[in-house]
Amino acid sequence: MKEKDKIRRLFVPQRMSLEKEFVKRAGEDISSRLMKIAELMDSDIFAAFAPAGGEPDITGFLRKQISKGKEVCFPRFRRAANRYEMAVAADLAKDFARGKFGIMEPVPEKQAVPANVLKETPWLVPGIAFDRKGGRLGHGKGIFDRLLSDASGFKIGICYEWQIIDTVPSDAVDVMMDMVVTESGTYRCTRKTERRDGR
C-alpha cells in the first residue's frame, strides 16, 4: 500500500499540471490508435470514462462513436445502493452532471446498463500508472476494480507514455488490462510484451 501511495503522490500532481494543449494533443493521438483496435471498434457498445484531472482528452473519440450509433457507458454513483453503476450517455454535455468526486457522470435520468450486458463489453479504463504486463494503479477508491470484477470483455488502459512503469504493485482484487494505449504506442499485454506503434 505504501508503494502505491508513493506512486500516486508523485504521478497525480504531475498529471494535473499538464498543459491543456498537451492533454488535447495526446488525447487525439490516443484516439487515432483506438480507431485501429478491432476488439473495440467491432463492438456496438463499450464502457468508457469522462476524462478528469489531466487525463487524456478522448472526448472527441467518444463523441464520434456515439454519432455512429454506438452506445457508450460511463460510471455513475448510485446513492441509494452506495455503489457505482454504468449508464449510457448520448450527449457528453447535456447528459452529464458533476458526481460524487467532482467527476462528470451521467445524470440520474439516463438508463443504467445491467451488469450482464456489460460482461463481455470492451472497456476504456483510466489510471494513475500502468505496466506493460497489464497492471493498473487507480486512485485507491476501487471504483473500476469493482465495476470490472465480473467483466470478461477486452480491457484497454488509457494513459500517457510517462505513466507506464516497470511494475505496478498489485493485490488480488486488482484487475489486469489486456492492452494499454498511450500517445506514443499501443501495448498488447502478454507474457512477451510487444509494442505495436501505429497499430
Secondary structure, DSSP 8 states (H G I E B T S, - for coil): -HHHHHHHHHHHHHHHTS-HHHHHHHHHHHHHHHTT-HHHHT-SEEE-----TT----HHHHHHHHHTT-EEEEEEEETTTTEEEEEE-S-TTTTEEE-TTS-EEE-TTS-B--HHHHTT--EEE--SEE-TTS-EE--SS-HHHHHTTT--S-EEEE--GGGB-S-----TT----SEEE-SS-EEE-SSS-EE-TT-
